[in-house]
Amino acid sequence: MYAHRIRRPELVERVMSAAAAARLFAPAMTVGMSGFTRAGDAKALPRALVERSRSEPLGLTLITGASLGNDSDGLMANTGVVARRLPFQADATLRRKINAGEVLFIDQHLSETAEQLRSGALPAIDIAVIEAVAIRADGGIVPTMAVGNSASFVQGAKQVIVELNLAAPLALEGLHDIYLPRPRPDRTPIPLTAPGERIGTTAIQVDPARIAAIVITDSPDSPSNVLPPDGETDAIARHVIAFLEGEVAAGRMTPRLLPLQAGIGSIANAVLHGLAQSSFRDLTMYSEVLQDSAIALLDGGQLALASASSITLSAPVHEAFLANLERYRDRIVLRPQEISNHPELVRRLGIIGLNTALEFDIYGNVNSTHVGGTHMMNGIGGSGDFARNGELAIFVSKSAAKNGAISSVVPMVAHVDHTEHDVDVLVTEWGLADLRGLAPRERAPLIIERCAHPVFRAALRDYYERALLRGGQTPHVLEEALAWHERYRQAGSMRP
């Protein structure tokens, strides 16, 4: 029945229900699941594990590429399937469990997870659950709309469960480029010198004997939940485009720019949409995720090719993309996230990284993850991989949140994900601050005047002027540095 998808005949005997496959799991196992930003995630096994855990909480350590779709993270957190989670999540229910201390969360750079698995710093994977288009005659697993950490999970797993998704068209085969670095100390340079190069295989290699179960599904990925561009994100896009035009005019880049990266989320997606109105052509992307904006740029001719680890699209764009896969076959490559985010390649290619900040301070330190300094939002994701190692680290944010009650520009961030040393450019709807070559005492006035919301500028100026009286390389009034966050916690507003 599934010969066109299960091309090694003896593996057909391993087809079973999700409930039967769920019996292979034991409490406290370490499990690797495919999935990256709601794409390419297992659809049936999470729910089967939820049902099993109602009578026997499993308390698994769950490792993925990034966030899962289909509410899987929340369902598993609510029923005791998951006790420990890494490296990234974006589910409101799981977030509440994390911030209540009921699920332990390890927030990691997305390039690090595979390395720590390979070195043994993380527990070995007991079971890998991988969504696939097909299983080849040699046992190779063909991924769907994401690669993420799947190849690394399969490489080290004791057992592999394949979710064969009939909703994923066979035309996806050939889109992937699976390459994993060699173990140290015998590692050689990764032989990739341009975003569109292919250096690996089109499937994940595995000994067929380790495939313990095959579960048949027929469910699409969850659609992207990014918001459409608005007036503020359009303004941010205009500032970024003008800045990049200035880089070209100064001779620091050609009109093709350098390869672009954009983190997941509405603001970064909207900024990329803005490039459609620019004069740039023949652009390339080397990113961890492709959103609606990347497909629009490919369709419009501004983007020549794109490399990523996943494709996460809104429902209508997803449908059109799958219906026209042949148009994109030679212009999109999907890689393991260890390769899409690898510091060696980010530095070699000179990536322009565009990522979102929750808040940043007057000296350029960025908080990407912790609301109020204590409560996890989603995770650092790949932003650190690109900020530390790329040609340009651009962080964008709306200048205020919660209907103007919260300033995104503060005297001191309450949690630091990206230090001032890794941040080149900050942008809000009000303007752009180019921090390259500036000392802290030059940065602060520029950030306040260019990026802060007008409602908060006077208070920021007052703080900085009083901090100057105390001296220092990076002046602060330490007893007031986090007073804005405390004022919001007590009164519901940062406004003075």
N, C-alpha and C positions, 0 to 999 in steps of 0.2 A: 504493500500500500504506500509506503514511504520511500521507495527505492530511489527516487530522484533526489531525496534529501538524506537518506541513510545509505551511503554508497558502499559500505562494508557489510556484506549480508549478515554475518554472524551477530552484528550489533542490534539487529532488529529484535532479537530475543530479549534484549535488555530494556525494551520499551515497557513502561509501567505507569501507573497513576501517580500523581503528585503525593497522594496520601501514603502510598507504598514507599515511595522514595524518601519521604519524611521519616520513616522508621529507621533509616540508615544513620540518623543523627543521634548522638548521645549527649547528655548534659555536659556543659563546660567545654565543648569542642571549640576550636578555632575554625571559622568558616570564611571562605572568600567568595563573594558574590559579584558577578558582573554588574555593570551599571555605572553610568557617569552622567550626572546632571539630567536625570530622568530618562536617559536613553540607554537601550541595550540591557536593561535590567531583567532579572528573572521575574516572571509574572505569577507562576503557579506555586512554586516551592515556598515563598514567604507565607502565603495564605495557608498552605498545608501545615507549615510549622506553627502558625498561630493556632490552628485547630488542635494540633497535638499538644501544644503547651498549655492549653486550658486545663488539662488533667496532669501534666508533668512539665512544669516550667524548665526550660532548657538552659537559660543563662549563658548563651553563646557569646563568644568574642566574634563580632562581625566586622569584617574588613571589606571594603568595596573600592571602586575607583573614586567615586564622589557620591552625590546624592542619588537616592532611588526614587522611582516614580510609583504610581498606583497606590499611594498611601502606605506602601509596604513598611517604611521605617516606623511610622506611627503605630501601625497595627502590631508590629513585632515588639515595640517598646511597651505597649499597653498590656501585653499578655505574658511578659516575662521571657520571651524568646531571646532577647538581647540583654546582656549584662554590661557589655563593653563594646564601644563603637569607635571606629576610625576609618578614614582620615577626615571626612567631610560629611555634612548632612544639611538638609534644608527643609525639614519637616517640623511643623509647629508642635505636634504632640511629642515627638522625640525631644525637641528643644526644651519643652517643659520638664520632661523627665531628667534631662541632663542638668538643668539649672536647679532642680530639686535634689540632685545627688542620687537619683534612683538608677540612672544609667551613667557609667563612667565613659567620658569622651576624651579621646586623644586627638587633638587638633594638629594635623601635620601638613607640612609642605607636600604637595601632591607628587613631587619627584622623589620623595624620601621613602615612601612605604615599600616599594619594591626592593630598594637597597637594604632596608632593615630586615625584610623577609629573607633575602639572599644571604645576609651575613649571620642570621640566626638571632639577631637582637629582638625580633618578634617571634612568637611561637609559630611553629610550622603549621601550614594549612592542613587540617584533617580532611575537609571536603570542600571542593570548589564547585560552585553552581554557576554554569555559564550558559547564557542565551546564545543560540546559534541559528544561522540560516540553513546550514547543512553540515554533515560529517562526511568527509571525503573517504575515498577508498583506502587511503593510507592512515585513516583515523584522525586526520587533521580537522580541527574545529573551525568553521567559518563564522566569525562574529556577525552581529547585526549592525545596529547604528552606533555602536560604541565599542572601543577596545578596552580603554581604562587599564586596570591592573589584571585583566583576565589571563593574559599570557603568563604573567608571573605566578598567579594562583595555580594555574594548571601545571606549570613547571615543577612546583614543590608539593602539590597536593597528594595525599595518600589515595584519595578516591575523587573521581570527577562525575558530576551529574550534569547532563546536557539538557537544557530546555530548548527543544526544537520548535521554533515559532513559525507556524505556517503563514502568519500575517506579514512576515518579513520576506520580501520578494527575493527570488534566487538571483536577480540582477545585482544584488548587493555584493555578490561574490566577485572578488577582484579589486574591490575598493580599498582593502586593508593592506598594510605593510608591517608585518610582524617581525621585529628585531629586538633581541634582548642583549645587553652587554654581557661580556664574559665575566666570570667571577674574578675577584682580585686574588692573588697579585698578578695574574696573567692577562689582565684586561688591556685591550688595545684601543686606540682612538675610535670613536663612533664614526663610520665613513660617510657622513652626510654633510654636504657643503652647500646645498640649496634646498628651499622648502619643498619643491616638487620631486626630489629624488626618491627612488625606492631602493632600499638596501636589505630587505628581508623577504619573507614569504607571504603568501596571501591567506594563510591559515595558521592556527595555533597548533604546533606539533605536540602530540601526546601518544604514549603507548596505549593502544586500544584496550589493553587488559585493565587499565586503570579506570576506564569508563564503566562505572557501576550501575548507572541508570540513565535512561532517556525518557523525558517527559514531553509529551506533545502539547503545545499550546497554540492558540490562535488569537492573540491579543496585541493591539498596537501599543506603542510607547505612549506614556502620558504626554499630552501636549505641553509645550512651554507655557509658563504663566507670567512671562514678562509683560510689562505694561507698554502701551504704544508711546511714541515720543510726545512730549508736551512742550509748552513754551519755554520752560526752564531747561529741559534737556536740549532743545534746539539751540538755546543760547550757549550752553556748554559746548555743543558741537561746533558752533561758529568760532568760539575762542580756540578750540583745539585745531581746527582747520587753518585759522589765521596764523597760529604758532607754527604749524608744519610748513605753511607757505613761506614763512620767514626763514625757516631752516633751509629751504631750497634756495631762496634768494641769497642767503649768506654763503651758499656753496657747501654747506655741511651735508646735504643730501641731494640726490637727483630727483626729478619729478616722479620717479617710481617709488620714492621714499625707501625705507627698509621694511622688512617683513613686519606685519602688524599682529599683535595679540590683543584680544579683548576678553576680559573676565565675564563670567556669567552674570546676568542681571539686567534690569531695565535701562539703567543709565548708560552703561557701556554699550549695550545694544543700540540705544538711540543715537549715541555719538557716531557709531559706525554707519548708521543709516544716513547721517548728515554728510558722510563722504560722497554720497551719490550726487550731491549738489556741488562738489568741488571740481577742480580742474585736474585732479590726479587720475592717472590711468595706468594700466598694466601693473597694478598693485599685487602684492602677495600677502598671504597670511600664514603665520606659523604659531598656532594657538592651541589651547587644550579643548575648546569647544567652538562649534560653528552655530550661530543663532540665525534668526530670520534675516538680520542685516547682511550677513555674509552671502546668503543665497541671493538677496536683492542686488548686491554688488556684483556677484558673478553674472546674474541675468542682465544687468545694465552695462556690463563690459568694463567697469572700473577695476574689477578684481580678476586677475588672470588665473590664479590657482590658489588653493587653500589646503593647508595641512592641519590636522587636529587629531584629537582622540575620541571625540563624539560629535554627533549632530543632534541638536535639541531644537525643535521647531514648533511653532504654533500649529494648530490642527490644519488650517487651510494650506499653509506653506508645506507642511509635512506631506499632505496628500499630493500636492502638485510635484514635490520633489521626487517622491517614489514613482509617480506616473511618468516622469521624464528623466529617469536615472541615466540614460545613455548620454544626455547632454552634459552631465557632470563627471562622467567616468574618468576622463583624462585630466580633470581639473581639481579633483578632491582626493586626498590621501588620508586614511585613518590609521593612527599609530598607537602603540602602547603609551600610556601617559608618562612612563619613565622616559620615553624618547621625546614626546611632545613638550615636556617640561624640563628636559635635562639641562642643567647649568652649562655644560660644555657646549651644547648646541645653541642655547640662547645667547651665549657670549660670542660664539663664532659667527652666527648669522646677524647679530646686531639688532635684536628685536626691539620694536617700539611697543612697550607694554602699556595698556590702558586698563586700569582697574579702579574699583569703587572703594571709597573710604566711608566708614560710618562717621568719623570725625578726624580732624587733624588740628595740631596746635600751631601756635604762632612761630614756632621754629621749624616746622615741617615734619614732625613725627606723626605717624598715621596709625590710627586704630581701625582695623578692618573687621573685628570679630566680636568685641565685648561691649554690649550696651551698658552704659554707666560704669564701665570698667570691670564688671563682675559677671554679667549674664551673657552667656554665649548666644550669638545669633546663628551663624552658619559654620564658619571656619575660615581659615586663612586661604584655603584652596591653593591655586597656583600663583597667586599674586606675588608671593615672596620669591618664587623661582625666577620670575621675570624681572621683578624690581631690582633685585641684587645683581643680576647678571646681564640685563639687557643694555642696549644703547641708550634708551630713554625710559624712565619710569614716570608715567603720568598717572596721577590719581585724581579722580573726579568725584564730586559730591554736590548735591543741592546744599545751599548755604544754611538752610534751616529745616527742621522737621517738626512733626506734631503741631501743624498749623502755626508755626513760628515760635513755639514754646522752647525748642531746643536749638541752640546754635551748633552748627557743624564745625565751626572754628572756635577753639577754646584756648585758654591760657596754657593748659597742659593736658594732654590726652590722659584718660584714666586707665588706659591699657595701651601698650605699644606693640604693634606687629611689625611695622616698618620704621626703622629709625631715620632720623634726618639724613644719615649718610647714604641711604638707598633711594631717596625721593628727589626727583629732578624737577617736576612740574606739578603744581596744584591748580585745580580749576573748579570754579563754581559758576553759576549763571551770571554772577556779577563781573567775573574777570579771571585772569590767568596770572599766576606768579611763577616765573622761571627762576628757580633757586640755584641753578648751576653757578658755581664760582662765588657764591655769596656766603659771608660769615653770618653767624646767628643774629648779630645786631643789624645786619642788612636785610635779613630774611623777614624778621618780625614786622617792621612797618609795611613791607611789600605785601605780605599775606593779609594783614589787617585791611589795608586799603583796597586791594584787588579782589579778595575772596570773601571776606566776611559780609554778612547781611547788614545793611545800614542800621538796623535797630540795635545791633550789638557792637558796632564799631567804636562808639565813644567809650564803652566800658572796657573794651580790649585795649584801646589807646591808654586809658587811665591805668590799667594794670601794668602795661609795659613801661610806661613812664615812671611809675613807682618802683618797678623792678630794677630799672636802670640805676636808681639811687643806691641800691645795694651792691652794685657791681657784679663782676663775674663774666666769664666767657658766654654763658647762656643765662642771662639774668632772670630771676624768679622771685616772687613773694611766696615762699613755700607754704606758709600757713593759709594762703588763699588760692593756691594753684588748682585745687580740686573743688573749690567752693561752688563753682557753677554747677557741677554734677550734684553736689549735696543739696543745693537750692532746688534743683529739679526734683530730687528724691523727696524732699519735704513739702515743697509747694506746688510741684507740677509744672514749673516753668524755670528756665534759666534767666529770664529777664530780670534785670536789677529791680 
